[in-house]
Amino acid sequence: MWLFKDSCETEKKTNTVLYIIIIVLLAIIAIWAFFVGKNMWNNWGDVKKDSTNTSTSKSITITVIDDKRCTNCMTDQIVSQLKQVPFLAWAEFVQKDFSDKWVDTYLKDNSISKLPAIILSSNDINDNWQMKPYLKELKDKQYSLEIWASFDPYAKRSAKWFLLLDKDTLNKIKANTYLQWNKDAKVSWIEYSDLECPFCAKLHKSDVPSKIKETYWDKVNKYFNNFPLEFHKNALPAAEIIECLWEQKWADAFYSLIKNSYDSAKQLSDGNIDTSTSSSKDFLISEAVKLGADKTKLENCVNEEKYSKKISEEQSVWASTFGISWTPGNILVNNDTWEYEVISWAYPFESFKQTIDALLK
């Protein structure tokens, strides 16, 4: 009997302990659920905040590598432009110079040969701004945005700090395209663009072409080269159209159609430019006919892809000689000394003026 009583007492104590343990566990679970729920709510608030601000960049670091010897890199302006892009507004920016410790080694390890280099720690960005096609993955799993890079810190330069272009290469470039303005000008502006490129349209819709013509008159001439980017579906047919137009109506019509295309590109309220219509086949053929082209001959020429080899050669020269694969690309070269500088991207007139003035001295 006492044994049974002891057994009951023991069972009662055991049940009490189990009840206490269960109560404690329930309390722990409740506390855990409270904090997890709070964090989830806070995180959702952050997501909503990020969505409202169209920013995905809180964890992105952008390292900008410049060279203080470069007088035309405009790195401060580039950084300022990047900070105005909504999805990069909260990114952390770090600036380095070519002379800083380890920078040279880092550039060589990641095969970066042109500055300024824009290095993003992630490619998790809003692609509505069409930036991802310009991102190159590096060995360290970061991403290089190379659209502004044109300064070669390793290149041999003249006493005036200009790059030097081989005379035969310069003559080959000129022989493969068409002259605008004075053939005896001391400085040539050699442009590589495609008609669907919104940044090329931005350059042409600005005052750069007209101001260069007004300011330098017979001292600067112009050569336009086709560089249709692969991800621009209208670019290659557009290049064929302007080449086929040249065949019928020569250089004046060639440059007129280029101007009409860029002038007709639609300026959007967010600052971007829509070139989808102004670079389309229908639009360009219609405009070419207005300039006096025979429509049937023009369409046959385009369909035959008669100038595909010429266009490919122009792209090859731009990529192999100047090491750049985007648009717009601008070469300003002295035709007597073969000194030159690359202005890549849609820079303002003052950038062109600074280089032209130095080349004319």
Backbone hydrogen bonds, N-H to C=O, Kabsch-Sander energy under -0.5 kcal/mol:
donor,donor_aa,acceptor,acceptor_aa,energy
5,K,1,M,-2.7
6,D,2,W,-3.0
7,S,3,L,-2.2
8,C,4,F,-2.3
9,E,5,K,-2.5
10,T,6,D,-2.6
11,E,7,S,-2.5
12,K,8,C,-2.7
13,K,9,E,-2.5
14,T,10,T,-2.6
15,N,11,E,-2.6
16,T,12,K,-2.0
17,V,13,K,-2.4
18,L,14,T,-2.4
19,Y,15,N,-2.6
20,I,16,T,-2.3
21,I,17,V,-2.6
22,I,18,L,-2.8
23,I,19,Y,-2.5
24,V,20,I,-2.5
25,L,21,I,-2.7
26,L,22,I,-2.6
27,A,23,I,-2.2
28,I,24,V,-2.5
29,I,25,L,-2.7
30,A,26,L,-2.4
31,I,27,A,-2.4
32,W,28,I,-2.9
33,A,29,I,-2.9
34,F,30,A,-2.0
35,F,31,I,-2.1
36,V,32,W,-2.6
37,G,33,A,-2.6
38,K,34,F,-2.1
39,N,35,F,-2.6
40,M,36,V,-2.9
41,W,37,G,-2.2
42,N,38,K,-2.5
43,N,39,N,-3.2
44,W,40,M,-2.5
45,G,41,W,-2.2
46,D,42,N,-2.1
47,V,43,N,-2.5
48,K,44,W,-2.7
49,K,45,G,-2.4
50,D,46,D,-3.1
51,S,47,V,-2.9
52,T,48,K,-2.6
53,N,49,K,-2.1
54,T,51,S,-0.8
55,S,50,D,-2.1
56,T,87,F,-0.8
60,I,57,S,-1.7
62,I,92,E,-3.4
63,T,61,T,-0.6
63,T,119,I,-2.8
64,V,62,I,-0.6
64,V,94,V,-3.2
65,I,63,T,-0.6
65,I,117,A,-2.8
66,D,64,V,-0.6
66,D,96,K,-2.9
70,C,67,D,-2.3
71,T,69,R,-0.6
78,I,74,M,-1.9
79,V,75,T,-2.7
80,S,76,D,-2.2
81,Q,77,Q,-2.2
82,L,78,I,-2.4
83,K,79,V,-2.2
84,Q,80,S,-0.8
84,Q,81,Q,-0.7
85,V,81,Q,-0.5
85,V,82,L,-1.2
88,L,85,V,-2.0
89,A,86,P,-1.2
91,A,88,L,-1.5
92,E,60,I,-2.2
93,F,91,A,-0.5
94,V,62,I,-2.7
96,K,64,V,-3.2
98,F,66,D,-1.7
100,D,97,D,-2.0
103,V,100,D,-1.3
104,D,100,D,-0.6
106,Y,102,W,-2.5
107,L,103,V,-2.7
108,K,104,D,-2.2
109,D,105,T,-2.6
110,N,106,Y,-1.6
111,S,108,K,-1.2
112,I,107,L,-3.0
113,S,111,S,-0.6
115,L,151,F,-3.0
117,A,65,I,-2.3
118,I,145,L,-0.7
119,I,63,T,-3.1
119,I,117,A,-0.6
120,L,118,I,-0.6
120,L,143,Y,-3.7
121,S,61,T,-1.9
125,I,123,N,-2.1
127,D,125,I,-0.6
129,W,126,N,-0.9
130,Q,127,D,-2.0
134,Y,131,M,-1.8
135,L,132,K,-1.9
136,K,144,S,-2.3
137,E,135,L,-0.5
138,L,142,Q,-3.0
141,K,138,L,-1.7
143,Y,120,L,-2.9
144,S,136,K,-2.9
145,L,118,I,-3.4
145,L,143,Y,-0.5
146,E,134,Y,-1.1
146,E,144,S,-0.8
149,A,146,E,-0.9
150,S,115,L,-1.9
151,F,115,L,-3.0
152,D,150,S,-0.6
155,A,152,D,-0.9
158,S,162,F,-3.1
161,W,158,S,-2.0
163,L,340,Y,-1.7
164,L,156,K,-0.5
165,L,338,W,-3.0
170,L,166,D,-2.2
171,N,167,K,-2.4
172,K,168,D,-2.0
173,I,169,T,-2.2
174,K,170,L,-2.2
175,A,171,N,-2.1
176,N,172,K,-1.0
176,N,173,I,-0.6
177,T,174,K,-1.1
178,Y,224,F,-0.5
180,Q,222,K,-1.9
185,A,182,N,-1.4
187,V,219,K,-2.3
188,S,333,V,-2.5
189,W,221,N,-2.8
190,I,188,S,-0.7
190,I,331,I,-3.0
191,E,189,W,-0.6
191,E,223,Y,-3.0
192,Y,329,G,-3.2
193,S,191,E,-0.5
193,S,225,N,-2.1
197,C,194,D,-1.0
201,A,197,C,-2.0
202,K,198,P,-2.0
203,L,199,F,-1.9
204,H,200,C,-2.1
205,K,201,A,-2.6
206,S,202,K,-0.9
208,V,203,L,-0.5
211,K,207,D,-2.6
212,I,208,V,-2.3
213,K,209,P,-2.0
214,E,210,S,-2.6
215,T,211,K,-2.8
216,Y,212,I,-2.3
217,W,213,K,-1.6
219,K,216,Y,-3.0
220,V,217,W,-0.5
221,N,187,V,-2.0
222,K,180,Q,-2.5
223,Y,189,W,-2.6
224,F,178,Y,-0.7
225,N,191,E,-3.2
227,F,193,S,-2.2
232,H,229,L,-1.7
233,K,231,F,-0.7
235,A,232,H,-0.9
236,L,232,H,-0.6
238,A,234,N,-2.3
239,A,235,A,-2.2
240,E,236,L,-2.2
241,I,237,P,-2.2
242,I,238,A,-2.1
243,E,239,A,-1.8
244,C,240,E,-2.7
245,L,241,I,-2.2
246,W,242,I,-1.9
247,E,243,E,-1.6
248,Q,244,C,-1.0
248,Q,245,L,-0.6
249,K,245,L,-3.2
250,W,246,W,-2.6
253,A,249,K,-0.6
254,F,250,W,-1.8
255,Y,251,A,-2.7
256,S,252,D,-1.9
257,L,253,A,-2.6
258,I,254,F,-1.5
259,K,255,Y,-2.2
260,N,256,S,-2.6
261,S,257,L,-2.3
262,Y,258,I,-2.2
263,D,259,K,-2.9
264,S,260,N,-1.6
265,A,261,S,-0.6
265,A,262,Y,-0.9
266,K,274,D,-2.4
268,L,266,K,-0.5
268,L,272,N,-2.9
271,G,268,L,-1.6
274,D,266,K,-3.0
275,T,273,I,-0.7
279,S,275,T,-1.6
280,S,277,T,-1.5
284,L,280,S,-2.3
285,I,281,K,-2.4
286,S,282,D,-2.1
287,E,283,F,-2.4
288,A,284,L,-2.4
289,V,285,I,-2.3
290,K,286,S,-1.6
291,L,287,E,-1.2
292,G,289,V,-1.7
293,A,288,A,-2.2
295,K,293,A,-0.7
298,L,294,D,-2.4
299,E,295,K,-2.7
300,N,296,T,-2.3
301,C,297,K,-2.3
302,V,298,L,-2.3
303,N,299,E,-2.6
304,E,300,N,-1.8
305,E,302,V,-1.3
306,K,301,C,-1.6
308,S,305,E,-1.5
311,I,307,Y,-2.4
312,S,308,S,-2.3
313,E,309,K,-2.2
314,E,310,K,-2.0
315,Q,311,I,-2.0
316,S,312,S,-2.2
317,V,313,E,-2.2
318,W,314,E,-1.9
319,A,315,Q,-2.4
320,S,316,S,-3.0
321,T,317,V,-2.5
322,F,317,V,-0.7
322,F,318,W,-1.0
323,G,319,A,-0.8
324,I,318,W,-1.2
329,G,192,Y,-2.6
330,N,343,I,-1.1
331,I,190,I,-2.9
332,L,330,N,-0.5
332,L,341,E,-2.5
333,V,188,S,-2.2
333,V,331,I,-0.6
334,N,339,E,-3.0
335,N,186,K,-3.1
335,N,333,V,-0.6
338,W,334,N,-2.2
340,Y,163,L,-2.4
341,E,332,L,-1.9
343,I,330,N,-3.2
344,S,342,V,-0.6
345,W,328,P,-2.9
347,Y,345,W,-1.5
351,S,348,P,-1.1
352,F,348,P,-1.1
353,K,349,F,-2.9
354,Q,350,E,-2.4
355,T,351,S,-1.5
356,I,352,F,-2.9
357,D,353,K,-2.8
358,A,354,Q,-1.5
359,L,355,T,-2.3
360,L,356,I,-2.0
361,K,357,D,-0.8
